[in-house]
Amino acid sequence: MPSRQKPKKKSSAVGRLKGTSKNGTRRSRNELVVITGMSGSGKASVLKAFEDLGYYCVDNLPIELIPQFAELAQNSEYERTALVVDIREGSQFRKLPSILKSLKNRLQTKVIFLEASEDALIRRFSETRRPHPLGKSQTVSQAIATEREQLNEIRNASDFIIDTSKFNVHDLRAHALDKFRRNAGENVIAVSCLSFGYKHGVPQDCDLLFDVRFLPNPHFIPELRPFTGRDAKVAKYVLSFPQSREFIDRVSKMLIYLLPHYVKEGKSYLTIGFGCTGGQHRSVLIAEEVRKRLAAAKYNVSVTHRDSPE
């Protein structure tokens, strides 16, 4: 389901410094994203997507605490923050547009408004068996109509409006990840390369598993046996075989192809296991080499050697 972004108004301040508001106040580079919209429209799923994107996230923050939260966000180590605020705030909610207007003068603030059709919202409330926040004195249909009217002002002031009617929770999260990642070069999935030895058991938390016992084993070279795959002598030996270099190249290319598809499906963490007999030589080297190639492709990659001595 396509989302709609309101066209931005051109600034009348020619030559205004980037990051400076209309009144000349210098804005913080830190970012605040406010997620709001209709009850049942998927705000929790979008907030989870921002959490996966590395934002510090807060759900259902009281309206009167937003300025203090923004001040903390402006001056803290959390460069990117996101919060959900909605009709659950009751009468306080009508203060939100003026609060956000004030915040935009000193902090990079985006407002995302989620909505859905009446049929979709009624179906979701029926499936979850949860009451509408406006209470039981109205039917769900009446409560939805009342909420739309009360949210009209903040909807019109939003930077992004997303209709979630045809999204399930997984599709919505994937859509949010794709749309709001900070820039096209940032790959928002944490990858862990794990080396291990089969004789110590197969790790249970691997998403992908590669057996590298087909490669020549440095264990049988007496002068290499005491070292690990992180040692230059062992690396030189293993990489001297063309099958080693070809395996690293093929696996790395395959992972670089696969990772964007995992991201699209909403996966935020991937563990890749490389196993040899003892977990000291071949698997350690392969994990290190694959990590280098994924890191060069701008992925956030860590490496762990489960069975290798320090």
C-alpha positions in Angstrom: 0.0 0.0 0.0 1.6 3.3 -1.0 2.3 5.9 1.5 1.8 9.6 1.0 4.3 12.3 1.9 3.0 15.9 1.9 5.0 18.2 -0.3 7.4 20.4 1.6 6.9 24.2 1.5 9.8 26.1 0.1 11.6 28.3 2.6 11.5 32.0 2.2 14.8 32.5 4.0 17.3 32.5 1.2 20.7 31.3 2.3 19.5 30.0 5.7 22.1 27.8 7.3 21.4 24.1 7.3 20.0 23.1 10.7 18.8 26.6 11.5 15.1 27.3 12.2 13.1 30.3 10.9 13.7 32.3 14.0 17.5 31.8 13.8 17.7 29.2 16.6 20.3 26.5 15.9 18.7 23.1 15.8 20.3 20.0 17.2 21.5 17.4 14.7 19.8 14.8 16.9 16.5 13.4 15.5 13.1 12.8 17.1 10.4 10.8 15.3 6.8 11.1 16.6 4.5 8.3 15.6 0.8 8.9 15.9 -2.4 8.1 14.2 -5.6 6.0 14.5 -5.9 3.3 17.1 -5.4 -0.1 15.5 -3.4 1.4 12.6 -0.1 -0.3 13.5 1.8 2.2 15.5 3.5 -0.5 17.7 4.8 -2.3 14.5 6.3 1.0 13.1 7.9 1.8 16.5 9.4 -1.7 16.5 10.8 -1.0 13.0 12.5 2.2 14.3 13.9 0.2 17.2 15.5 -2.1 14.7 16.8 1.0 12.9 18.7 1.9 16.0 16.4 4.5 17.5 15.8 4.8 21.2 12.1 4.2 21.4 9.3 5.0 23.9 5.7 4.0 23.7 2.7 6.0 25.0 4.8 8.9 26.5 2.5 11.4 28.3 2.0 14.6 26.3 3.3 16.8 29.1 6.6 14.9 29.2 7.4 15.3 25.5 9.3 18.6 25.8 11.5 17.1 28.6 12.0 14.0 26.5 13.0 16.2 23.5 15.5 18.1 25.6 17.1 14.9 26.7 17.1 13.7 23.1 18.7 17.0 22.0 21.6 16.8 24.4 22.1 13.0 25.1 24.1 10.3 23.4 20.9 9.0 21.8 21.2 10.7 18.4 17.9 9.1 17.1 14.8 8.8 19.2 11.2 7.8 18.4 8.0 7.8 20.5 4.4 6.9 20.1 1.7 9.3 21.3 -2.0 8.9 20.5 -5.6 9.3 21.6 -4.9 7.4 24.8 -3.8 10.7 26.2 -7.4 11.9 26.3 -7.9 15.7 26.4 -4.2 16.3 26.7 -3.8 15.1 23.1 -5.0 18.4 21.6 -1.8 20.1 22.9 0.3 17.9 20.6 0.3 20.1 17.5 1.5 23.2 19.4 4.2 21.2 21.2 5.5 19.7 18.0 5.6 23.1 16.3 7.8 24.3 19.2 10.0 21.3 19.0 10.7 21.7 15.3 12.5 25.0 16.0 15.2 23.3 18.0 15.3 19.6 17.1 15.0 17.7 13.8 11.5 16.4 14.3 9.4 14.2 11.9 5.8 13.3 12.5 4.4 10.0 11.0 0.7 9.6 10.9 -0.8 6.1 10.5 -4.4 5.6 9.3 -6.5 2.8 7.9 -10.0 2.2 6.5 -12.9 1.8 8.8 -13.4 -1.8 7.6 -9.7 -2.6 8.4 -9.8 -1.0 11.8 -13.1 -2.8 12.8 -11.6 -6.1 11.7 -8.5 -5.6 13.7 -10.4 -4.7 16.9 -12.5 -7.7 16.3 -9.5 -10.0 15.9 -7.7 -8.7 18.9 -10.8 -8.4 21.1 -9.5 -5.2 22.5 -11.8 -2.2 23.2 -11.3 1.1 21.4 -9.5 3.6 23.6 -12.4 6.0 23.5 -14.4 3.6 25.6 -17.4 1.3 25.5 -20.0 4.0 25.5 -19.8 4.0 21.6 -19.7 1.3 19.0 -16.3 0.7 17.4 -17.5 2.4 14.3 -18.7 5.5 16.2 -15.4 5.6 18.1 -13.4 5.4 14.9 -15.4 8.3 13.4 -14.9 10.4 16.6 -11.1 9.6 16.7 -10.7 10.7 13.0 -12.2 14.0 13.8 -10.1 14.6 16.9 -6.9 13.6 15.0 -7.6 15.7 11.9 -5.3 18.6 13.0 -2.3 16.5 13.8 -2.9 14.5 10.6 -2.7 17.7 8.5 0.5 18.7 10.3 2.3 15.4 9.7 5.3 14.9 7.5 4.3 11.4 6.4 0.8 9.8 6.2 0.7 6.0 5.7 -2.4 4.0 5.0 -1.9 0.6 6.6 -5.3 -0.9 5.5 -3.7 -3.7 3.4 -0.7 -4.3 5.5 -0.3 -7.2 8.0 2.1 -6.5 10.9 5.0 -8.1 9.1 4.4 -6.1 5.9 4.0 -2.9 7.8 7.3 -3.4 9.7 9.1 -4.2 6.4 7.6 -1.2 4.7 8.7 1.1 7.6 12.2 -0.4 7.6 12.5 0.2 3.9 11.0 3.7 3.9 12.7 5.2 7.0 16.2 3.8 7.1 18.5 6.8 7.4 20.0 6.6 4.0 20.2 4.2 1.1 23.7 3.2 2.0 22.8 2.0 5.5 22.1 -1.7 5.9 19.9 -2.2 9.0 20.6 -5.7 9.9 23.1 -6.9 12.6 25.2 -9.8 11.3 27.2 -12.1 13.5 29.8 -14.5 12.0 30.4 -17.4 14.4 33.2 -19.9 14.2 32.9 -23.3 16.0 34.2 -26.8 16.1 31.9 -29.7 15.3 33.6 -31.9 18.0 32.3 -29.4 20.6 28.7 -29.5 19.2 26.7 -27.5 16.7 25.5 -24.1 17.9 21.7 -23.8 18.2 21.3 -20.2 17.3 22.7 -20.1 13.7 20.4 -18.9 10.9 22.9 -20.2 8.3 25.5 -22.9 8.7 28.5 -23.7 6.6 30.8 -26.7 7.0 34.4 -25.8 6.1 35.9 -29.2 6.9 36.5 -29.8 3.2 39.4 -27.3 3.3 43.0 -28.6 4.1 43.5 -28.7 7.9 46.4 -26.8 9.4 46.1 -29.1 12.5 48.2 -31.6 10.7 51.0 -29.1 10.1 53.0 -29.3 13.4 54.3 -25.8 13.2 50.8 -24.4 12.7 48.9 -26.5 15.2 49.5 -24.2 18.2 48.1 -21.2 16.4 44.6 -20.1 15.3 43.0 -18.8 12.1 43.8 -15.3 13.2 47.5 -15.9 12.9 49.2 -14.8 9.7 50.9 -18.1 9.2 47.7 -20.1 9.4 45.9 -17.6 7.2 48.6 -17.8 4.6 48.4 -21.6 4.6 44.6 -21.9 4.3 44.4 -19.1 1.7 47.1 -20.7 -0.4 44.5 -23.2 -1.7 42.2 -21.9 -4.5 39.1 -23.7 -3.0 39.5 -21.6 0.1 39.6 -18.3 -1.8 36.7 -19.4 -4.0 34.6 -20.5 -1.1 35.1 -17.1 0.7 34.3 -15.2 -2.5 31.1 -17.3 -3.3 29.7 -17.2 0.2 30.3 -13.5 0.6 28.6 -12.7 -2.6 25.7 -15.0 -1.8 25.3 -13.3 1.7 25.5 -9.8 0.1 22.7 -10.9 -2.2 20.6 -12.4 0.6 20.8 -9.8 3.3 18.6 -7.1 1.7 15.9 -9.7 1.3 16.2 -10.6 5.0 15.9 -6.9 5.8 12.8 -6.6 3.6 11.2 -9.5 5.4 11.7 -7.6 8.7 14.7 -9.6 10.0 17.0 -7.5 12.2 19.7 -10.0 13.2 21.4 -12.9 11.4 23.9 -15.4 12.8 26.1 -17.2 10.3 28.0 -20.2 11.5 31.3 -21.6 10.1 32.4 -24.9 11.4 35.5 -27.0 11.2 36.7 -30.0 13.3 38.1 -28.2 16.3 37.0 -24.6 15.8 40.5 -23.2 15.9 41.9 -22.8 12.4 39.8 -23.0 9.2 36.4 -21.8 10.7 38.1 -18.9 12.5 39.9 -17.7 9.3 36.7 -18.1 7.1 34.6 -16.2 9.7 37.2 -13.4 9.8 37.4 -13.2 6.0 33.7 -13.2 5.4 33.3 -10.5 8.1 35.7 -8.2 6.2 33.8 -8.5 3.0 30.4 -7.9 4.6 31.8 -4.9 6.5 33.2 -3.6 3.2 29.6 -3.8 1.9 28.5 -1.5 4.7 26.9 -4.1 7.0 27.2 -4.0 10.7 29.1 -7.3 11.4 30.6 -8.8 14.5 32.6 -12.0 14.8 32.7 -14.6 17.6 35.1 -17.6 17.9 33.3 -20.0 20.2 35.9 -22.7 20.5 39.1 -20.8 19.7 41.6 -19.9 22.5 42.3 -16.1 22.9 
